[in-house]
């Protein structure tokens, strides 16, 4: 008989390979751009604390605003979650996604459980997850397209992301109007889950039908959708201000014509699931975009590092702290 092969070996090897490649790339960059790295470190050391503080505040506000998006969507699905609780959960899920291999899936599972605890059912929690997962990238893509338009880029440059945004939005609203298309995949998931848990699968079809029917019944309404879109725009705007503040904090000049495109491109690059939290992907893309806009390498590197610390890496310890507090609060006494 062949020895049993772990199903996690391939993902682990993939993450090790990507991590090793990132380390090699970082070492090569430091060796080739040693002077720029030294100058960037000096700029970070002499950072303007006022602008740094502004960037940190807007970063936290950005997360709170995205939590508000979740609160509004959850309300449509029959759940109730206070903004403070949703913000704590958003910090916690962000920390999970940023530091754990496969963290995106674990963070999603964590938020689904929080939605269930807030009073909605499985279909409602799934609806909120899908809706928030469509709105956020759609707004980001739209902002990036506006950034490229400001730069005067040609039609070909923006047509693919525009089609992606339309596909996301159109697909979501089409499925919510025709939920029966979810019946077969939902039935398969229920069957697989019950088989894994060694539970009775005879009622899997009725469970799937109930789930799909409930999913299709959820309607957010015009007022809620308007609130969701405005809150999501403000959420991305908060993080955008963090980038602007980071550039000014290290003594750089903001390339106003290119800054929105640079921000959007770097955030979209970070969404590619190569390593947890897009570590290195966002920083590298941002440095390339800023230097392409005329900024010197040292300032671009310093700004990218400060931006990522304020908008992402600072979230990690805060998020794990929030997760610990959340688990302690919900632990039965």
C-alpha positions as CSV (number, residue, x, y, z in Angstrom):
1,X,0.0,0.0,0.0
2,X,1.1,3.5,-0.7
3,X,1.8,5.7,2.4
4,X,-0.9,8.2,3.2
5,X,-0.1,11.6,1.9
6,X,-1.2,14.6,3.9
7,X,-3.6,16.8,2.0
8,X,-1.9,19.9,3.5
9,X,1.5,19.1,2.1
10,X,1.0,20.9,-1.2
11,X,-0.4,24.1,0.3
12,X,2.5,24.1,2.8
13,X,5.1,23.6,0.1
14,X,3.5,26.3,-1.9
15,X,3.6,28.8,0.9
16,X,7.2,27.8,1.7
17,X,8.2,28.3,-1.9
18,X,6.5,31.7,-2.2
19,X,8.0,32.7,1.2
20,X,11.5,31.7,0.1
21,X,11.1,33.6,-3.2
22,X,10.0,36.7,-1.3
23,X,13.0,36.5,1.0
24,X,15.3,36.1,-2.0
25,X,13.7,39.1,-3.7
26,X,14.0,41.2,-0.5
27,X,17.6,40.3,-0.1
28,X,18.3,41.1,-3.7
29,X,16.5,44.5,-3.4
30,X,18.4,45.4,-0.3
31,X,21.7,44.6,-2.0
32,X,20.9,46.4,-5.2
33,X,19.2,49.4,-3.5
34,X,21.3,49.6,-0.4
35,X,21.6,53.4,-0.5
36,X,17.9,53.8,-1.0
37,X,17.1,51.4,1.9
38,X,19.5,53.3,4.2
39,X,17.8,56.6,3.2
40,X,14.4,55.2,3.6
41,X,15.2,54.0,7.2
42,X,16.5,57.6,7.9
43,X,13.2,59.0,6.7
44,X,11.2,56.6,8.8
45,X,13.3,57.5,11.8
46,X,12.6,61.2,11.3
47,X,8.9,60.7,10.6
48,X,6.4,63.5,11.2
49,X,4.4,62.2,14.2
50,X,1.4,64.5,13.4
51,X,0.9,63.0,10.0
52,X,1.6,59.5,11.3
53,X,-1.1,59.9,13.9
54,X,-3.5,61.2,11.3
55,X,-2.8,58.1,9.2
56,X,-3.3,55.7,12.1
57,X,-6.6,57.4,13.0
58,X,-8.0,57.2,9.4
59,X,-6.8,53.5,9.2
60,X,-8.8,52.6,12.3
61,X,-11.8,54.6,11.0
62,X,-11.6,52.7,7.7
63,X,-12.0,49.4,9.6
64,X,-14.8,50.7,11.7
65,X,-16.6,51.9,8.5
66,X,-16.3,48.5,6.9
67,X,-17.7,47.0,10.1
68,X,-20.6,49.4,9.7
69,X,-21.1,47.9,6.2
70,X,-21.4,44.5,7.8
71,X,-23.8,45.8,10.4
72,X,-26.2,47.2,7.8
73,X,-26.1,44.0,5.7
74,X,-26.6,41.8,8.7
75,X,-29.6,43.9,9.7
76,X,-31.1,43.0,6.3
77,X,-30.5,39.3,7.0
78,X,-32.3,39.5,10.4
79,X,-29.3,39.7,12.6
80,X,-28.3,42.4,15.1
81,X,-24.7,43.4,15.9
82,X,-23.6,46.6,17.5
83,X,-21.0,48.7,15.8
84,X,-18.4,48.1,18.5
85,X,-18.9,44.3,18.4
86,X,-18.7,44.4,14.6
87,X,-15.5,46.5,14.7
88,X,-13.9,44.1,17.2
89,X,-14.8,41.2,14.9
90,X,-13.5,43.0,11.9
91,X,-10.1,43.5,13.6
92,X,-10.0,39.9,14.7
93,X,-10.9,38.5,11.3
94,X,-8.3,40.8,9.7
95,X,-5.6,39.5,12.1
96,X,-6.5,35.9,11.2
97,X,-6.4,36.6,7.5
98,X,-3.1,38.4,7.8
99,X,-1.1,35.8,9.8
100,X,-2.4,32.3,9.3
101,X,-1.9,30.2,6.2
102,X,-5.3,29.8,4.6
103,X,-6.3,32.7,6.8
104,X,-8.8,34.1,4.4
105,X,-11.0,31.0,4.7
106,X,-10.6,30.9,8.5
107,X,-11.4,34.6,8.8
108,X,-14.5,34.1,6.7
109,X,-15.6,31.1,8.9
110,X,-15.0,33.3,12.0
111,X,-17.2,36.1,10.6
112,X,-20.0,33.7,9.6
113,X,-20.0,32.3,13.1
114,X,-20.3,35.9,14.5
115,X,-23.2,36.5,12.2
116,X,-24.9,33.4,13.4
117,X,-24.3,34.4,17.0
118,X,-25.9,37.8,16.1
119,X,-29.2,36.1,15.3
120,X,-29.2,35.3,11.6
121,X,-29.3,31.8,10.1
122,X,-26.8,30.0,7.9
123,X,-28.4,31.4,4.7
124,X,-28.4,34.9,6.2
125,X,-24.7,34.7,7.3
126,X,-23.8,33.4,3.8
127,X,-25.7,36.3,2.2
128,X,-23.9,38.9,4.3
129,X,-20.6,37.3,3.6
130,X,-21.1,37.3,-0.2
131,X,-22.7,40.8,-0.3
132,X,-19.8,42.4,1.6
133,X,-17.3,40.4,-0.4
134,X,-18.8,41.9,-3.6
135,X,-19.3,45.5,-2.5
136,X,-15.8,46.0,-1.2
137,X,-13.8,45.0,-4.3
138,X,-16.4,46.6,-6.6
139,X,-15.8,50.0,-5.0
140,X,-12.1,49.5,-5.0
141,X,-12.1,48.6,-8.7
142,X,-14.2,51.7,-9.5
143,X,-11.8,53.9,-7.5
144,X,-8.8,52.4,-9.4
145,X,-10.5,53.0,-12.7
146,X,-11.1,56.6,-11.7
147,X,-7.4,56.8,-10.9
148,X,-6.4,55.5,-14.3
149,X,-8.8,57.9,-15.9
150,X,-7.1,60.8,-14.1
151,X,-3.8,59.5,-15.4
152,X,-5.2,59.6,-18.9
153,X,-4.7,55.9,-19.5
154,X,-6.2,54.2,-22.6
155,X,-9.4,52.2,-22.7
156,X,-7.5,48.9,-22.8
157,X,-6.0,49.6,-19.5
158,X,-9.3,49.9,-17.7
159,X,-11.6,47.5,-19.6
160,X,-10.6,44.3,-17.8
161,X,-11.1,45.6,-14.2
162,X,-14.3,47.3,-15.3
163,X,-15.6,44.0,-16.6
164,X,-14.5,42.3,-13.4
165,X,-16.5,44.8,-11.3
166,X,-19.6,44.5,-13.5
167,X,-19.3,40.7,-13.3
168,X,-19.1,40.7,-9.5
169,X,-22.1,43.0,-9.1
170,X,-24.2,41.5,-11.9
171,X,-23.5,38.0,-10.7
172,X,-24.5,38.7,-7.1
173,X,-27.8,40.4,-7.9
174,X,-28.6,37.7,-10.6
175,X,-28.1,34.9,-8.0
176,X,-30.2,36.7,-5.4
177,X,-33.0,36.9,-7.9
178,X,-32.5,33.3,-9.1
179,X,-31.4,31.4,-6.0
180,X,-32.4,28.1,-7.4
181,X,-29.0,28.0,-9.3
182,X,-27.5,27.5,-5.8
183,X,-29.5,24.4,-5.1
184,X,-27.1,21.8,-6.7
185,X,-23.9,23.2,-5.2
186,X,-25.5,23.7,-1.8
187,X,-26.8,20.1,-1.8
188,X,-23.3,18.9,-2.6
189,X,-21.8,21.0,0.2
190,X,-24.4,19.7,2.8
191,X,-23.8,16.1,1.6
192,X,-20.0,16.5,1.9
193,X,-20.1,18.2,5.3
194,X,-22.4,15.5,6.8
195,X,-20.3,12.8,5.4
196,X,-17.2,14.4,6.9
197,X,-19.0,14.7,10.3
198,X,-20.4,11.2,9.9
199,X,-24.0,12.4,10.2
200,X,-27.2,11.3,8.6
201,X,-27.4,12.6,5.0
202,X,-31.0,11.5,4.2
203,X,-32.4,15.1,4.7
204,X,-29.5,16.9,2.8
205,X,-31.8,17.8,0.0
206,X,-34.5,19.4,2.2
207,X,-31.8,21.3,4.1
208,X,-30.3,22.6,0.9
209,X,-33.8,23.6,-0.4
210,X,-34.5,25.5,2.8
211,X,-31.1,27.3,2.7
212,X,-31.6,28.4,-0.9
213,X,-35.2,29.5,-0.3
214,X,-34.1,31.6,2.7
215,X,-31.1,33.1,0.7
216,X,-33.5,34.3,-2.0
217,X,-35.9,35.9,0.4
218,X,-33.4,38.4,1.8
219,X,-33.8,41.9,0.4
220,X,-31.8,44.8,1.7
221,X,-33.9,47.6,0.1
222,X,-32.8,50.8,-1.4
223,X,-32.0,52.7,1.8
224,X,-29.8,50.0,3.1
225,X,-28.0,49.5,-0.2
226,X,-27.4,53.3,-0.4
227,X,-25.9,53.2,3.1
228,X,-23.7,50.2,2.3
229,X,-22.2,51.9,-0.8
230,X,-21.6,55.2,1.0
231,X,-20.0,53.5,4.0
232,X,-17.8,51.3,1.7
233,X,-16.6,54.3,-0.3
234,X,-15.8,56.1,3.0
235,X,-14.0,53.0,4.3
236,X,-11.7,52.9,1.2
237,X,-11.3,56.7,1.4
238,X,-10.1,56.4,5.0
239,X,-7.3,54.0,4.0
240,X,-6.5,56.2,1.0
241,X,-6.0,59.1,3.4
242,X,-3.6,56.8,5.4
243,X,-1.5,56.5,2.3
244,X,-1.4,60.2,1.6
245,X,-0.5,60.9,5.3
246,X,2.2,58.3,5.1
247,X,3.9,60.0,2.1
248,X,3.8,63.4,3.8
249,X,5.0,61.9,7.1
250,X,8.2,60.7,5.6
251,X,8.8,64.0,3.8
252,X,7.6,63.1,0.3
253,X,5.5,65.0,-2.1
254,X,2.1,63.4,-3.0
255,X,1.9,62.6,-6.7
256,X,-1.8,63.7,-6.8
257,X,-2.4,62.7,-10.4
258,X,-1.2,59.1,-9.8
259,X,-1.9,58.5,-6.2
260,X,-5.4,57.0,-6.6
261,X,-4.3,54.6,-9.3
262,X,-1.2,53.7,-7.2
263,X,-3.4,53.0,-4.1
264,X,-6.0,51.0,-6.0
265,X,-3.4,48.9,-7.9
266,X,-1.5,48.0,-4.7
267,X,-4.7,47.0,-2.9
268,X,-5.8,44.8,-5.8
269,X,-2.4,43.2,-5.8
270,X,-2.7,42.4,-2.1
271,X,-6.0,40.6,-2.8
272,X,-4.1,37.9,-4.8
273,X,-3.8,35.0,-2.3
274,X,-0.1,34.2,-2.5
275,X,0.9,34.8,1.1
276,X,-1.1,35.7,4.2
277,X,-2.0,39.4,4.2
278,X,-0.4,40.0,0.8
279,X,2.9,40.5,2.6
280,X,5.3,42.1,0.2
281,X,2.9,42.2,-2.6
282,X,1.3,45.5,-1.6
283,X,4.6,47.1,-0.6
284,X,6.3,46.1,-3.8
285,X,3.4,47.2,-6.0
286,X,3.2,50.5,-4.2
287,X,6.9,51.2,-4.5
288,X,6.8,50.5,-8.2
289,X,3.7,52.7,-8.7
290,X,5.1,55.6,-6.7
291,X,8.5,55.5,-8.4
292,X,6.7,55.3,-11.7
293,X,4.9,58.6,-10.7
294,X,8.3,60.3,-10.3
295,X,9.0,59.7,-6.6
296,X,12.5,58.7,-5.6
297,X,13.0,55.1,-4.5
298,X,13.9,55.9,-0.9
299,X,10.8,58.0,-0.3
300,X,8.6,55.5,-2.0
301,X,10.0,52.7,0.1
302,X,9.6,54.6,3.3
303,X,6.0,55.7,2.5
304,X,5.1,52.1,1.6
305,X,6.5,50.7,4.8
306,X,4.8,53.3,7.0
307,X,1.5,52.9,5.1
308,X,1.5,49.1,5.5
309,X,2.4,49.3,9.2
310,X,-0.5,51.7,9.8
311,X,-3.1,50.1,7.6
312,X,-2.2,46.5,8.0
313,X,0.5,45.2,10.3
314,X,-0.8,47.3,13.2
315,X,-4.1,45.5,12.8
316,X,-2.5,42.2,13.6
317,X,-1.7,42.7,17.3
318,X,-4.9,44.7,17.8
319,X,-6.9,42.0,16.0
320,X,-5.5,39.1,18.1
321,X,-6.2,41.2,21.2
322,X,-9.8,41.7,20.0
323,X,-10.1,38.0,19.3
324,X,-8.9,37.1,22.8
325,X,-11.4,39.6,24.4
326,X,-14.2,38.3,22.1
327,X,-13.6,34.7,23.1
328,X,-13.4,35.6,26.8
329,X,-16.6,37.6,26.6
330,X,-18.6,34.8,24.9
331,X,-17.2,32.0,27.1
332,X,-20.0,30.5,29.2
333,X,-19.7,31.3,32.9
